[in-house]
């Protein structure tokens, strides 16, 4: 469904970063209603192992998604791997419960590109 047929605006997503002194919107866009439902509302099939934040992970941001009736939040975890490289994970669950959305990245710019690619309509 799109906004033309339903009369409702398309669902939106916003990425907020806590990496600096103040919270900052670093990415935003619209998505199809089916994408919102599949990524944020529907349970999902477990296909292999999902990532887990590292032991010293901290929340570095949040992904907000809304279809106008429901707001879903997904934390963005950051940690340093044993080899010293930065890791980022935007994932809400690892057990088949909604939200299914999951992005793993080595940099904030890569994470933002992946989020936009996965959700953008």
C-alpha positions in Angstrom: 0.0 0.0 0.0 1.2 3.5 -0.6 -0.1 6.9 0.5 -2.0 7.5 -2.7 -4.2 4.5 -2.1 -4.6 4.7 1.7 -4.7 8.5 2.1 -2.1 8.0 4.9 1.5 9.3 4.6 4.2 6.7 3.9 6.0 5.4 7.0 9.2 7.2 7.9 12.5 6.4 9.6 14.9 8.7 11.5 18.4 7.8 12.7 19.4 9.8 15.8 23.1 9.7 16.8 24.3 10.2 20.4 28.0 10.3 19.3 28.5 14.0 19.9 27.6 16.5 22.7 23.9 16.6 21.6 21.6 14.1 20.0 21.6 14.7 16.2 19.4 13.5 13.3 21.9 12.0 10.9 19.6 10.2 8.4 15.9 10.2 7.6 13.6 9.0 4.8 10.4 7.3 3.9 9.6 3.6 3.3 6.8 1.5 1.9 4.1 0.3 4.2 5.1 -3.3 3.4 8.7 -2.6 4.4 7.5 -1.1 7.7 5.3 -4.1 8.4 8.0 -6.7 7.5 10.9 -5.0 9.2 9.3 -3.6 12.3 6.0 -5.4 13.1 6.0 -8.9 11.8 7.8 -11.8 13.6 10.6 -13.2 11.4 12.2 -16.6 10.7 15.5 -17.2 12.3 17.9 -18.0 9.5 21.3 -18.5 11.0 22.8 -16.6 13.9 22.2 -12.9 14.4 24.8 -10.5 15.6 25.1 -9.6 19.2 26.6 -6.3 20.6 30.1 -6.7 22.0 30.7 -7.0 25.8 31.5 -3.3 26.3 28.9 -2.0 23.9 27.1 1.3 24.5 24.1 2.7 22.9 25.3 5.3 20.3 22.0 6.1 18.7 18.5 4.9 17.9 16.5 4.2 14.7 12.9 5.4 15.0 10.3 4.1 12.5 6.7 5.1 12.4 3.7 4.5 10.2 1.6 7.2 11.9 -0.1 4.8 14.2 2.9 2.9 15.7 6.4 4.1 16.6 9.2 1.5 16.8 12.6 2.1 18.3 15.7 0.1 17.5 19.0 0.8 19.4 22.3 1.4 17.7 25.1 -0.3 19.6 28.8 0.6 19.3 31.9 -1.2 20.6 35.5 -1.8 19.9 36.3 -5.3 18.7 39.3 -7.3 19.9 41.4 -6.2 16.9 40.6 -2.5 17.8 38.1 -1.8 15.0 34.9 -0.1 15.6 31.6 -2.1 15.3 28.1 -0.8 15.0 24.9 -2.9 15.3 21.3 -1.6 14.7 19.1 -4.5 15.8 16.2 -4.9 18.1 15.9 -8.6 18.7 17.7 -11.8 18.0 14.9 -14.3 18.7 12.4 -14.1 16.0 10.2 -11.4 17.6 9.7 -8.1 15.9 11.5 -6.0 14.9 13.4 -8.0 12.3 15.5 -5.1 11.2 19.2 -5.7 11.6 22.3 -3.8 10.2 25.9 -4.5 11.1 28.6 -2.1 10.1 32.2 -1.0 10.6 31.6 2.7 10.5 28.7 5.2 11.1 28.7 6.2 7.4 28.4 2.5 6.3 25.6 1.9 8.9 23.7 5.0 7.5 24.1 3.8 3.9 22.8 0.3 4.8 19.8 1.7 6.8 18.8 3.9 3.8 19.3 1.0 1.4 17.2 -1.4 3.5 14.4 1.0 4.3 14.2 3.5 1.5 11.4 3.3 -0.9 
